[in-house]
Amino acid sequence: MLTITKQQPTLDINYAAVKEKQRLTWGSGDYGRIGVTLQITGEQLCESMDLKSGESVLDIASGNGNVTLAAARRFCHVTSTDYVESLLDQSKKRAQAEGLDIEYQFADAEALPFGDSAFDNVVSTFGVMFTPNQAQSAKELLRVCKSGGKIGLVNWTPEGFVGQLFKLIGKYVAPPAGLKSPALWGTRPFIEEHFAGLASDITFRSREFVFRYCSAQHWIDLFRAYYGPVHKAFSVLDEKQAACLEQDIHQLIARFNRDQDNTMVVPSEYLEIVVQKR
């Protein structure tokens, strides 16, 4: 007997609605309090890309400006973009404090307001990976980068601490139906699928960022107060659910914590990618 399997319908995702919800999430709390601790990842990316003074750099979903400032410190001509105005304002204040000349522009990573091949280098650290329309944002990265230019990305991996944190939060607060995991950006197959066709070379480096906090509770308290996705997750849960999530995060931290005392020293794997465009 012939068995006919019905094809599952393709979900029609309202990307505009999803992005607006994400924008409000990242604008909640105070991401800058967390973001500044990640500065070393932006500095390392600039070194891996071997940025040269005078080159143009576009930072996409730049947040509070870690790689923006790192590139400007190397005397590059930097344009920093995000769709959360408050984060751009934080980056501007940091740049002003250092006397760095940076151009800032409100922009959607899936529809960048720049011409084709406009930049020598295009970068994003823990930013573009959260865009809902992954294929479209990958196309935009390639489109605005000139031939022979470089695209540098820093993305959390699915297996690392932050990747597992988002997986855990998803059990309590389900992501929009049909969206693919942001952590796919932290995998070689995803990058090769979306970039290899227009790349002359792709370099992958597995790295670790180490979260160093006074204790697990210290980390939870700060991320609950300031880190948008964690802040929002706790805000929509009732008291009992919030207590369960907090306990699960404690267990997750304990699984990764390499300190034997009471402090928190948790390495979180991320994938550093440098794409050389043909």
C-alpha positions in Angstrom: 0.0 0.0 0.0 1.3 3.4 -0.9 1.6 5.8 2.0 1.3 9.4 1.3 2.9 11.8 3.7 1.5 15.2 3.9 4.0 18.0 3.5 4.1 20.3 6.4 3.0 23.9 5.5 5.6 26.6 5.5 5.0 29.0 8.2 4.5 32.6 7.1 6.7 34.5 9.5 6.0 38.2 10.1 9.6 39.3 10.3 8.7 42.9 11.0 6.7 42.0 14.1 9.5 39.7 15.3 12.1 42.4 14.8 10.0 44.9 16.7 9.7 42.5 19.6 13.4 41.8 19.5 14.2 45.5 19.4 12.2 46.1 22.6 13.9 43.1 24.2 17.4 44.3 23.5 16.4 47.8 24.5 15.2 46.6 27.9 17.5 46.3 30.9 20.9 48.0 30.2 22.9 45.8 27.8 25.9 48.1 28.0 26.5 46.9 31.6 27.0 43.4 30.1 28.4 44.3 26.7 31.5 46.1 28.0 32.7 42.9 29.6 32.9 41.4 26.1 35.3 44.0 24.8 38.2 41.5 24.3 36.2 39.6 21.6 36.1 42.7 19.4 39.8 43.5 19.9 40.6 39.9 19.0 38.4 39.9 15.9 40.2 43.1 14.6 43.5 41.3 15.0 42.3 38.2 13.3 41.1 40.3 10.3 44.4 42.1 10.3 42.6 45.5 9.8 44.7 48.2 8.3 44.5 51.9 9.2 42.5 53.9 6.7 40.2 51.0 5.7 36.5 51.3 5.9 34.6 49.2 8.4 30.9 48.6 8.8 29.8 47.3 12.2 26.3 45.7 12.0 24.1 45.2 15.0 26.9 46.9 16.9 25.3 47.1 20.3 27.3 49.2 22.7 30.2 49.3 20.3 32.9 46.8 21.2 34.2 46.0 17.7 33.3 49.6 16.6 35.7 51.0 19.1 38.3 48.3 18.5 38.4 49.1 14.8 38.5 52.9 15.4 41.4 52.4 17.8 43.2 51.0 14.7 42.5 54.2 12.8 39.9 52.7 10.5 37.0 54.7 9.1 34.1 53.1 11.1 30.4 53.2 10.5 28.5 51.7 13.4 24.8 50.6 13.0 22.1 49.1 15.2 18.3 49.2 15.4 18.3 50.1 19.1 18.9 53.8 19.5 19.9 53.6 23.2 22.7 51.2 22.4 24.1 53.5 19.7 23.9 56.3 22.3 26.0 54.2 24.7 28.6 53.6 22.0 28.7 57.3 21.1 29.5 58.2 24.7 32.3 55.6 24.8 33.7 57.0 21.5 33.6 60.6 22.8 35.4 59.6 26.0 38.3 58.3 23.8 38.2 61.0 21.2 37.3 58.6 18.4 35.7 59.8 15.2 33.0 57.3 14.3 29.9 57.6 12.1 26.7 56.3 13.7 23.5 55.3 11.8 20.3 53.6 12.8 19.9 50.5 10.5 18.2 47.2 10.1 20.7 44.4 9.5 18.3 42.8 7.0 18.0 46.0 4.9 21.2 48.0 5.2 21.0 51.5 3.8 24.3 51.3 2.0 25.3 50.6 -1.6 26.8 47.4 -3.0 30.5 46.9 -2.2 30.5 50.0 0.0 33.0 48.8 2.7 36.4 47.2 2.9 35.4 45.2 6.0 32.1 44.2 7.5 31.9 43.0 11.1 29.5 41.9 13.8 30.1 40.5 17.3 27.2 38.6 18.9 24.8 40.8 16.8 23.8 39.7 13.4 23.4 36.2 14.7 20.1 37.3 16.4 18.4 38.5 13.2 15.2 36.5 12.5 15.7 36.3 8.7 19.1 34.6 8.7 19.4 34.1 4.9 18.6 37.8 4.2 21.0 39.2 6.7 23.8 36.9 5.4 23.1 38.3 1.9 23.3 41.9 3.2 26.7 41.2 4.8 28.0 40.0 1.4 26.3 42.7 -0.6 27.9 45.7 1.2 31.4 44.1 1.4 33.6 44.9 -1.6 35.3 42.2 -3.7 38.5 41.2 -1.9 37.2 42.6 1.4 36.6 40.7 4.6 33.6 39.8 6.7 34.4 39.2 10.4 31.9 37.5 12.7 31.8 36.4 16.4 29.0 34.1 17.2 28.1 31.9 20.2 28.1 28.2 19.5 25.1 25.9 20.3 27.3 23.8 22.6 28.8 26.6 24.6 27.5 28.2 27.8 25.6 31.0 26.2 24.2 28.7 23.5 22.9 26.4 26.3 21.6 29.4 28.2 19.4 30.4 25.2 18.2 26.8 24.8 17.3 26.7 28.5 15.4 30.0 28.3 13.5 28.7 25.3 12.0 26.0 27.4 10.4 28.6 29.6 9.7 31.3 26.9 9.1 29.8 23.5 10.6 31.7 20.6 8.4 32.7 17.7 7.2 29.7 15.6 9.3 29.0 12.6 12.4 30.9 13.6 15.7 29.1 13.4 18.1 29.1 16.3 20.6 32.1 16.4 23.2 29.6 17.5 23.3 28.2 13.9 25.6 31.2 13.2 28.1 29.6 15.5 28.4 26.5 13.3 30.6 25.8 10.2 27.8 24.2 8.1 25.7 27.4 8.4 28.5 29.7 7.5 29.6 27.6 4.6 26.0 27.3 3.3 25.5 31.1 3.3 29.0 32.5 2.5 31.1 29.9 0.7 29.5 30.6 -2.7 31.0 34.2 -2.7 34.1 33.5 -0.6 37.7 32.9 -1.7 38.6 31.8 1.8 36.9 31.2 5.2 38.8 30.9 8.4 37.2 29.4 11.5 38.6 29.7 15.0 37.0 28.2 18.1 37.5 30.6 21.0 36.3 31.0 24.5 35.1 34.1 26.4 35.4 33.6 30.1 32.6 35.0 32.3 34.3 36.0 35.6 31.9 37.0 38.3 31.9 37.1 42.1 29.5 34.1 42.2 26.8 32.4 40.2 24.2 34.5 42.0 26.1 37.6 41.1 26.0 36.7 37.4 22.3 35.8 37.6 21.4 39.1 39.3 23.2 41.2 36.8 21.9 39.4 33.7 18.4 39.4 35.1 18.6 43.1 35.6 20.5 44.2 32.5 20.7 41.5 29.7 17.6 42.0 27.5 16.8 38.3 26.7 17.3 37.2 30.3 15.6 40.3 31.7 12.5 39.8 29.5 12.3 36.1 30.2 12.1 36.6 34.0 9.6 39.5 33.5 7.0 37.3 31.8 7.2 34.4 34.2 5.3 34.0 37.4 7.1 33.7 40.7 7.2 29.9 40.7 8.4 29.7 37.1 11.0 32.4 37.7 12.3 30.4 40.7 12.6 27.3 38.6 14.4 29.1 35.8 16.8 30.6 38.3 17.5 27.2 39.7 18.1 25.7 36.3 20.6 28.5 35.5 22.4 27.8 38.7 22.8 24.2 37.5 23.9 25.3 34.1 26.6 27.5 35.6 27.7 24.7 37.9 28.1 22.4 34.9 30.5 24.9 33.2 32.2 26.6 36.2 35.8 25.7 36.4 36.5 27.5 39.7 36.5 25.3 42.8 35.9 28.2 45.2 32.7 30.4 45.4 33.5 32.6 42.4 32.3 32.1 38.8 34.8 31.3 36.1 32.7 30.0 33.2 34.2 29.7 29.7 31.7 30.1 26.8 32.7 28.9 23.4 32.2 31.1 20.4 33.1 30.8 16.8 35.2 33.5 15.2 34.8 33.6 11.4 36.7 35.6 8.8 35.3 35.5 5.3 37.4 36.7 2.4 35.0 37.8 -0.4 35.9 36.9 -3.9 
